[in-house]
Amino acid sequence: VQLVESGGGLVQAGASLRLSCAASGDTIYITTMSWSRQAPGKERELVATITRGGSTNYADSVKGRFTISRDNAKNTLYLQMNSLKPEDTAGYYCYAECRDPRVGRNDYWGQGTQVTVSS
């Protein structure tokens, strides 16, 4: 499975961005997907997760501002980010869990897309 993120950029505080993560390869085995972020000098933080069935969870820091969604037909994961704050500045990474009965469970990460929020 390959994951390619897009949609990052430089915005002002209060603006919105929509990140996308396009999956390719053996996508039928993808189960849970998520977005994580990492700022310079900080540990990677789990931002939001979504199961194949659509159940979601969010970090407290983004609840009410970010929305994770997925289009299984298009093999694409999204993160709608509203009311962005400077503290949201980070590299954002897409993750996919795959459960292939032939090889078992594997984890996949994208290369990341940078989000920078100016005050």
N, C-alpha and C positions, 0 to 999 in steps of 0.2 A: 504494500500500500504506500502511495506517495501522497503527501499533503502539501498544498501550496497556498499560503496566506496572501491576502491583498487587502487594500483599503485603508492602510495606515496613512498618517500624514501629520502635518503641523496645523493645529487649530488653536483658537483662543478659548479661554475658559467660558463655559456655558454652551459651547457648540456641540454638535453631534457628529459621530462617525459611524460607519457600518463596516465592520470587518467581514471578510469572507474567507473560507477555507475550502478549496476544491480538492476532493479526494479522488484518486484513480487507482487502478489495480484491482485486487480482490475485495472490492467494497462490500460485497454481499455479506462478508463476515464481520463488518464493523458493528460494534454494539454501542458502548458509551463513548461519547465525544465530549471534549471540553476545551475551554480557553484558559490559559494561564498567562501570567505576566511576570516580567522581571525587570526591575529598575537597577541602574548601576550601583553596585555595592550592597545590594539586597538579595535575599533569597527569592526563589521563584514562588509566586503566590497563585493558588488556584482561584480563578475568578468565577467560573460558572461551568456546570456540567449538564448534559442532557442525554437521556437514555434513547435507545432506538424508538421506544414507544412515546417519547416526548416529555417524560418527567424531568423536571429541572431543579437545580439547586444553585444558590448564589452565595458568594462571600458577602459578609455583612457590609463591607465597604462599598459594594456596588448595588445592593438591593434597592429597587425602586428607580434606578437610573439605567441599568444595563438589562438587555433581554437577549437570551441565547435561543436560537432556533435552528432547525435543520430541515433540509429538503432531501429526503431519502431518494427520491426519484432522480434528482440532479446530483446526488452525492456531494452536497455542499452544506457546510456549517456556517452559521452567521453569528455575529455579535453586534447588536445595535447598542450603541453607547450614546446616551443623552446626558445633558448637564455635566459635561466633562470638567474635571478639576485638574489643576497642575499636578496633584499627587497621583493622577491616573497615568502620568507619563511613564512609559516603559516599553519594552519589547513584548509583543503579544504573540503567544505560541498556541497553535492548534494541536490537539492530541486526539488520537483515536485508539481505542482498544479493539483488537480483532480476535475472534474466537473461531479459528479455522479447524474443523475436526481432523484435518489431515496433519496439522503441525502443532495444534494447541493454541495457547494464548500468546499474543504478541502486542507490544506497545509501539506506536508510531508517533513521531513528532514532526511538525513542519519547521521551516527555517526561521519563521518569525517575521513580523511586520512591526515597524516602529510607530508608536503613537507619542506625539509630543504636544502637550497642552501648555500654552503660555498664559501668564496671568495678566 
